[in-house]
Amino acid sequence: MNRSWLWALAGLIVGALLGFFAFQGGLGKASSAERPPAAEVRRPPAETPEERERRAVAIAVRGVDGELVEAVHPGGGWRLGVEMRRRPPQLDELERDAMRAFREIHRTGAPVERVVVVLRTDHLKDVYGNPLKDVVVARVALSGDTFRRINWDGFDPKNFPRVADEFWLHDELQQQLVQREQQQTSPGQAGGQAGGQQGGGGGGGSGGSTG
């Protein structure tokens, strides 16, 4: 009687242990099955040559406080549009700003088909004295041939009106251009007038002696 009771107790204990281990194994299997698969790490695709050129041009333009608003590569070279905002409405400074933009683009080595630099200002007012915002005051466009022909390390930005394929100025700056050209030509005119007066005086003296 005692032995049968002991055997029954031992069987109960063994059964309980087997059930416990089976239950733990089941939980382990269920948890591993529900575990999401490891995420696959994907590397970004390598940049194409055109993407590298565009990124280099955008960085170069930002370096001179400009914004690359157009960058199209139809095949032969880049067609670029650059805007420079909040510039002072002074012709000499605007020409220098445009030159810096062109020069930095040239330094990237990207092939160019056409580049347009637009300069804007917030410093002008209308006829009623109200401030005007983001007014276009200058536009300089160069074809690829002109862009490559210019030596950007020795170029004088005052020559943009002579070499640019497109050079447009707001009326305010057009007046400054006219004044600058008059100042450049006035010394020669003054010298010519002085020479004419001297020559006229000599002729009069000669005529007097003949009389």
Secondary structure, 3 states (H helix, E strand, C coil): CHHHHHHHHHHHHHHHHHHHHHHHHHHHHHHHHHCCCCCCCCCCCCCCHHHHHHHHHHHHHHHCCCEEEEEECCCCCEEEEEEECCCCCCHHHHHHHHHHHHHHHHHHCCCEEEEEEEEEECCCECCCCCECCCEEEEEEEEEHHHHHHCCCCCCCHHHHHHHCCEEEECHHHHHHHHHHHHHHHHHHHHHHHHHHHHHHHHHHHHHHHHC
